[in-house]
Amino acid sequence: MLRIAGVPLPGNKTIHIALTYIKGIGQSRSRKILEELRIDPGTKADKLSEEDQGRLRARVEMEEIEGELTRRVSMDIKRLQDIGTWRGYRHRRKLPVRGQTSRRNARTRRGKKKTGLSGRVTLTKT
């Protein structure tokens, strides 16, 4: 089993699909990397030679992936919140950020519906 950047890649998949299991690498970036290294995208991940695996590992390490990508995105969001932008405000309130209507939609982002008095939970004495 091929392991790149701490992520085990599935051996039964072609290498251009297997690379997409790494966070930060999609299909277009995967194809670009393989074209640059002159590796056939149709090759199964198990069938790569040791030399190709080493070159692929070194090339993928140059990209911003996994932990450092997650860290950068969270720092960007924190920066927006600190400087008080509208996007930062929307992130803080867990509302849609990119201009979508949130009055009646955005259930995925806002979570389960909060009911009024009918759904209220009463506290009991302990």
C-alpha positions, 0 to 999 in steps of 0.5 A: 500500500502506497503512503504519501503525506501520511495518507494511505492510498488505495492500491486498487485505484488508478494513481490519478484517482488515488492521489485525490484521497490527499486533502488539497489535491483534486483531479486537475492537480493530480493530473498536472503532477502526474504529467509533470513527472511523466507517470501514466495516470492509468497505472494502478497505485500498487503497480508504481515502481519504487523510483516513481513512488519516491519522485511522486512523494517528493513532488506532493510534499511541495504542495500545500496539503493536509494539516498546513492547508487546514491551518491556513484556511482556519487562520484566514477565517480567524483573520476575517473575524478579527478585522471585523469583516462581513464574511468574518461576522457570517463565519462567527454566526455560522451563517452562509458566507457567500451571499445566499439567502438564509431566511428560509434556506441554509439548513445545512449551515444553520443546523436543525430548526429551532422551534418556538414555545411548542418545542421548549424543554422545561427544566426539572428540579434536582 
